[in-house]
Amino acid sequence: MALITDPAFYAVAVPAALLVGVGKSGVAGGFGILAVPLIALVMPVPQAAAIVLPLLTVGDLFGLAALIRNRDRALLRLLLPAGLAGSVIGFLLFGVLSPKAVSGVLGVMTLLFIAQRAWSSSAAPRVVPRWFTAIAGVASGITSFVAHAGGPPISIALLPMRLAPAVFAATTSVFFTVINASKWLPYAWLGLIDVTNMLTALVLAPCAVLGVWFGVSLLRRLPPIWFYRLVSAGLLITGLKLTWDGLR
């Protein structure tokens, strides 16, 4: 029940916690998905995921405090029930779904989406069907539960809408605050929560808060075109990483 003290762990965990915080600000949200793979360089993946969950929760709360006033209520009324349903499905299939297979499928989907956007190169907002947005919410809930990888499905649905950057960031912030909160009890049920992991996450929490502060400060200064370029860059890196995880 002791705190993790290995310097090699903190060499990768501190940057990972910063990435979680920056992702929770809505800026380059895809980069936050790299936290578990980074920490998994020095420990088993399930333990890495357990340590990242409290960091996600801390990042959620600080991101929510900074952004919540800009949320899109209509979108959340559609996304939240779908996301929670997906989280339940992820829990029920946790022993069946392979994180490797989930990563591979999600990575290929993300890369295809990025390629389609690059091909069309249109900056005009598009109407996304409600059924597609709901499916994206379910997929996000499933992949978030299984691999803390819920960002790409939501981004695939919301990016074509060309929401104002603050609205995009706030809406995803509220969504993932609820989804990550819903994962605590099932994770404990699955034996992924213990004192060592929680104490270690507590030590890393200030780094996540610093990442949120940096990301929100950047969000307020970025022109919309650069905001969407950063989000797309984060998605591209995420897609490549997930595809690699699925293939190796």
Secondary structure, DSSP 8 states (H G I E B T S, - for coil): ------HHHHHHHHHHHHHHHHHHTTTTGGGGGGHHHHHTTSS-HHHHHHHHHHHHHHHHHHHHHHHGGG--HHHHHHHHHHHHHHHHHHHHTTTTS-HHHHHHHHHHHHHHHHHHHHHH---S-----HHHHHHHHHHHHHHHHHHS--HHHHHHHHGGGT--HHHHHHHHHHHHHHHHHHTHHHHHHTT---HHHHHHHHHHHHHHHHHHHHHHHHHHHS-HHHHHHHHHHHHHHHHHHHHHHHH-
